[in-house]
Amino acid sequence: MPLQALGYAGFGSAALDDWRQFGTRLVGLQAVERSASLLAFRMDDRKQRIVIDRAMPEGSRFLGWEVADAAALDRLAARLEQAGVDVTAEPQTLADNRRVRGLISFHDPAGNRLEAFYGADIDATPFRPGRSISGFRTGPLGLGHAVLTVENIDAVMPFYVDLLGFGLSDYMQKPFRAYFFHINARHHSLALIETGRNGMHHLMVEMFSLDDVGQSYDVALSETDRIGVTLGRHTNDLMTSFYAKTPSSFMVECGWGGREIEPSSWQPFELQDGPSLWGHERVWLPPADREVARQMRMRAAAAGLRAPVQVMDGNYRLMSGTCAWWDGVSKTDR
């Protein structure tokens, strides 16, 4: 695959003070002041992962996709141009602003600004979270995942799959139409939701600890109208998460326990049980669709739908088997 990971994201907003509070107090990002009009956030050893720019129009955005090196960037640019896509080789001044060595920019069929880059700058100082959290799961998996709303998925999907090399992870038709795509071991780095309009739905960041998510949820609950989707667990990437409304017109998903896949052998499939095993009451859905989603969760509960918890080595403790019934059930799940 020419793209390796979602490296960074940027959004236009004049609400820098609100974003600083949201990013540090709720999510736990480290705020880095770049200028009077630009606020950056760190979440690991890189100099920046998320940028809020007052100079950009409200609601505008860009997603930065990482490639291996300069040669890979040149090959991607040539591939895009051969397909008739307008590609801009961005000047070094913009590369310096993005804290990378080199980048190009182009647009998808829905008009989203995409950037591809190589050589992200590493900060000499350790990451210092905005509040006491254990950290974010990034590295080869990238920043997290981005979910875009589109007028028509079929008009946009070939661009990402056939041209950029994304692999389809899975998809669903109810309670809304959504397709999920991977470029590394993260279950999805991109998803498209068909809503009849083009926009940004949410950005997901994955935390190291379930308690980090729970404590972020408490912060969100303490703020009026901050919850966009209640705490729950997804059926496809098995993430336990909630969604918080940002100071802009999209949400940030704070999650834990996302599954890894093997991209070379993964087989896509249609999700039949809805987007969530439990929870995730979606405030953003129309009432009729919310009821469909609720009924799907009720059917999952009635059927006893379960999935193993996804944990990192050292982030769990095995309990002794003290219940003969549970030991028998557990054997059937292995």
Secondary structure, 3 states (H helix, E strand, C coil): CCCCEEEEEEEECCCHHHHHHHHHHHHCCEEEEEECCEEEEECCCECCCEEEECCCCCCCEEEEEECCCHHHHHHHHHHHHHCCCCCEECCHHHHHHHCCCEEEEEECCCCCEEEEEECCCECCCCCCCCCCCCCECCHHHCCCEEEEEECCHHHHHHHHHHHCCCEEEEEECCCCCEEEEECCCECCCEEEEECCCCEEEEEEEEECCHHHHHHHHHHHHCCCCCEEEEEEEECCCCCEEEEEECCCCCEEEEEECCCECCCCCCCCEECCCCCEEEECCECCCCHHHHHHHHHHHHHHHHHCCCCCCCCCCCCCCCCCCCCHHHHHHHHHHC
